[in-house]
Amino acid sequence: MGPLDSLRVIELGQLIAGPFCGQLLADFGADVIKVEPPKTGDVMRQWGRPGRNGDPVWWSVIARGKRSVTLDLRTPEGQDVLRDLVAEADVLIENFRPGTMERWGLGFEALSDINPRLIMARVSGFGQDGPYAARAGFASVCEAMGGMRHISGYPDRPPVRIGLSLGDSLAGMNAAMGILLALERRHVTGRGQVVDSSIFESVLGLTESIVAEYDAGGHIRERHGSSLPGIAPSNAYPTRDGKEMIIGANQDAVFGRLCQVMGVPELADDPRYATHRARGENAEELDARIAEWTRKHAADRMIEDLAAAGVPVGLAYTARDMMADPHFAARRSILEVDDPRHGGTLAMQNVFPRLSESPGTIRGLGPELGADTGEVLQGLLGYSAEKIAELEQSGII
């Protein structure tokens, strides 16, 4: 049994941030009822690269373990159905633009009147209040305003983005954490509350001491390529066989071990490199010396020698590398999940973190659109077959 087996979650909204929150809760056993527009469904069904059968596969990951119910929330009838669902739920996740739920008569106060124990997780670009609240807030913009883009890339080029919607996922993770915190509080008070998770603040929260450094000393952290200013050696280095090897040896004792493997133990006592500060001040020339050594040797042999010596080292992996790595296999970090629709299996990342007594599990790929509408409305809400047929005929579900 997963730790959230008793939790019922209604997931509204589309794209990544809110649905990723729902994925995390479903991974640990929550009954996540994904509410989608009739006929079209969540646009995530169309996002991402296709598999061999031609269908995009991202939906299979972000909607894994969920149930799909179609419902037109723009209609009074659809809103009434949602109110019935809320009455039986513990959590509602939504990532519409702030104010949308209120315009539909589905704001927190209205829903809390129906179910005082309801926890409402609201995921948005800029939060539920403030002068930017009504702005559209995609991860790309919020990552920039949260401080991530300015420090990403090389100093002589425009800022770059990581090849993931990192801000969305961070906001989803913060929403999930907020839900768990609100559940703990509900044990005491018996009442739910609002969890306000913004993308820009989720990014801001990861920026370490950037704000404090500016406030205390006027320092503005700048782009620094594949390394960090004042931290050396910690970079990507070329190998003889054309791979990118990451070495992190900036701590004194670890740097000494690196020098031993390189065959230049005296380098650890060189005044230019003997201390953390000295290595940071001379990072460029130190990186050049290490790169001169790494490009003479094959990656696998260097990794074996460095790892044996206690030096953090690894390659910049692609998905192909991950699936071939024995450590990933031993940890079951990637699972092959049965794909009944297309036959065979589909590989994806496993559930994290790991719990020793009540671990999460992947209970199935993302469902077909509306696959569970009848089951939920009849089994959970007690709707008659006639009422369900009427809603279906009118396009509400």
Long-range contacts (C-beta under 8 A, 24 or more apart in sequence): 1-29, 1-358, 2-27, 2-28, 2-29, 2-30, 2-358, 2-359, 2-360, 2-361, 3-28, 3-29, 3-355, 3-358, 3-360, 4-28, 4-29, 4-30, 5-29, 5-30, 7-31, 7-90, 7-91, 7-183, 8-33, 8-88, 8-89, 8-90, 8-91, 9-33, 9-89, 9-90, 9-91, 9-92, 9-93, 10-35, 10-82, 10-85, 10-86, 10-89, 10-91, 10-92, 10-93, 11-35, 11-66, 11-92, 11-93, 12-73, 12-82, 12-92, 12-93, 12-94, 12-95, 12-96, 13-93, 13-94, 13-95, 13-96, 13-123, 14-42, 14-43, 14-44, 14-95, 15-42, 15-43, 15-44, 15-95, 15-168, 16-44, 16-62, 16-139, 16-165, 16-168, 16-169, 16-172, 17-95, 17-123, 17-139, 17-167, 17-168, 17-169, 17-171, 17-172, 17-175, 17-197, 17-199, 18-93, 18-94, 18-95, 18-121, 18-123, 18-172, 18-175, 19-44, 19-62, 19-63, 19-95, 19-172, 20-62, 20-168, 20-169, 20-172, 20-173, 21-93, 21-121, 21-123, 21-171, 21-172, 21-173, 21-175, 21-176, 21-179, 21-197, 22-63, 22-66, 22-93, 23-61, 23-62, 23-63, 23-64, 23-65, 23-66, 23-172, 24-172, 24-173, 24-176, 25-91, 25-176, 25-179, 26-64, 26-65, 26-66, 26-363, 27-64, 27-65, 27-351, 27-360, 27-361, 27-362, 28-351, 28-355, 28-358, 28-360, 29-358, 29-360, 29-361, 30-91, 31-67, 32-65, 32-66, 32-67, 33-66, 33-67, 33-69, 33-85, 33-89, 33-372, 33-376, 34-63, 34-66, 34-67, 34-68, 34-69, 34-367, 35-69, 35-70, 35-71, 35-73, 35-82, 35-85, 36-68, 36-69, 36-70, 36-71, 36-369, 36-370, 37-70, 37-71, 37-72, 37-73, 38-70, 38-71, 38-72, 38-370, 38-395, 38-396, 38-397, 39-70, 41-68, 41-70, 41-369, 41-370, 45-366, 45-369, 51-342, 51-346, 53-342, 55-342, 57-346, 59-366, 60-337, 60-339, 60-346, 60-348, 60-365, 60-366, 61-348, 61-349, 61-365, 61-366, 62-366, 63-365, 63-366, 63-367, 64-337, 64-348, 64-362, 64-363, 64-364, 64-365, 64-366, 65-362, 65-363, 65-364, 66-366, 66-367, 67-367, 67-371, 67-372, 67-375, 67-376, 68-366, 68-367, 68-368, 68-369, 68-370, 68-371, 68-372, 68-373, 69-370, 69-372, 69-373, 69-376, 69-377, 69-397, 70-369, 70-370, 70-373, 70-397, 71-373, 71-396, 71-397, 72-395, 72-396, 72-397, 73-104, 73-106, 74-104, 75-396, 77-391, 77-394, 77-396, 78-396, 78-397, 79-104, 79-105, 79-106, 81-377, 81-381, 81-391, 81-396, 81-397, 82-106, 83-111, 83-114, 84-381, 85-376, 85-380, 85-381, 86-111, 86-114, 86-115, 86-118, 87-114, 87-115, 88-380, 88-381, 89-115, 89-118, 90-117, 90-118, 90-119, 90-183, 90-192, 91-118, 91-119, 91-120, 91-121, 91-179, 92-118, 92-119, 92-120, 92-121, 93-121, 93-123, 93-175, 93-179, 94-120, 94-121, 94-122, 94-123, 95-122, 95-123, 95-124, 96-124, 97-124, 97-134, 97-136, 98-122, 98-124, 98-127, 98-128, 98-129, 98-133, 98-134, 99-133, 99-134, 108-194, 112-191, 112-192, 115-192, 116-190, 116-191, 116-192, 117-186, 117-190, 117-191, 117-192, 118-192, 119-179, 119-182, 119-183, 119-186, 119-192, 119-193, 119-194, 119-195, 120-192, 120-193, 120-194, 120-195, 121-175, 121-176, 121-178, 121-179, 121-194, 121-195, 121-197, 122-194, 122-195, 122-196, 122-197, 123-171, 123-172, 123-175, 123-197, 123-198, 123-199, 124-196, 124-197, 124-198, 124-199, 125-198, 125-199, 125-200, 126-198, 126-199, 126-200, 127-196, 127-198, 127-200, 127-201, 128-194, 128-196, 137-198, 137-199, 137-200, 139-165, 139-166, 139-167, 139-168, 139-199, 140-167, 142-167, 142-198, 142-199, 142-200, 142-203, 143-167, 143-199, 143-200, 143-203, 145-200, 146-199, 146-200, 146-201, 146-202, 146-203, 146-204, 146-207, 147-203, 147-204, 147-207, 147-210, 147-211, 148-203, 148-206, 148-207, 150-221, 150-222, 150-223, 151-210, 151-221, 151-222, 151-223, 151-224, 152-223, 153-223, 153-225, 154-223, 154-224, 154-225, 155-222, 155-223, 155-224, 155-225, 157-223, 159-223, 166-203, 167-199, 167-200, 167-202, 167-203, 168-199, 170-199, 170-202, 170-203, 170-205, 170-206, 171-197, 171-198, 171-199, 171-202, 172-197, 173-202, 174-202, 174-205, 227-283, 227-287, 229-280, 229-283, 230-277, 230-280, 230-281, 230-283, 231-280, 231-283, 232-279, 232-280, 232-282, 232-283, 232-286, 232-287, 233-258, 233-279, 233-283, 233-286, 233-287, 233-290, 235-287, 235-290, 236-316, 237-287, 237-290, 237-291, 237-294, 237-295, 238-291, 238-294, 238-295, 239-294, 239-295, 239-297, 239-298, 239-299, 239-302, 240-295, 240-296, 240-297, 240-298, 240-299, 241-298, 241-299, 243-299, 243-315, 243-316, 244-315, 244-316, 245-294, 245-299, 245-302, 245-303, 245-313, 245-314, 245-315, 245-316, 246-313, 246-314, 246-315, 246-316, 247-290, 247-294, 247-306, 247-311, 247-312, 247-313, 248-311, 248-312, 248-313, 249-311, 249-312, 250-276, 250-279, 251-276, 252-276, 254-310, 254-311, 254-312, 255-279, 257-309, 257-310, 257-311, 258-290, 258-306, 258-309, 258-311, 260-309, 261-302, 261-305, 261-306, 261-309, 261-311, 262-290, 262-293, 323-347, 335-362, 337-362, 337-364, 337-365, 338-364, 338-365, 339-365, 341-365, 341-368, 370-397, 373-397
